[in-house]
Amino acid sequence: SQSGWDRKYVILCEGVFDAYFVDGICSIGNTLNLDQIGLINRLGKKIIVCPDRDKDGGALVTHAIQQGWGVCFPNWQAHIKDAAKAVEVYGRILTVQSIVQSAEFNPMKIELTWKLSKQSRNDDGKGRGKRV
């Protein structure tokens, strides 16, 4: 059972592969229904949302703020758009560490950091993550 996990945090990703590679859970998309939220809250762990950086993960960020969950803002290279790619580049341990260490649980800081990160992705109209 998931509640038997001996861990402090649960990483909530948008994609199945992202969740698999960081041993987290997946929303299968950027939004959650009430049943999913209830199930996640019953895990009894600190939840860290890890939204994809190339799409609008704003709905998941909103859920995180409403539920008192954290949102991570890892300092990954610009071309890394999700946790699965981060694991490919940095390895699993460093990726999970970067997610946990960059997690923010203060709702105002989450909103501000999310808006600033979204703005920086859209500054040139194409998104800054186009470097390779």
Buried (B, 14 or more C-beta within 10 A) or exposed (E): EEEEEEEEBBBBBBBEBBBBBBEBBBBEEBBBEEEBBEEBEEBEBBBBBBBBBBEEBBBBBBBBBEEEBBBBBBEBEBBBBBBBBBBEEBEBEEBBEBBBEBBBBEBEEBBEBBEEBBEEBEEEEEBBBEEE
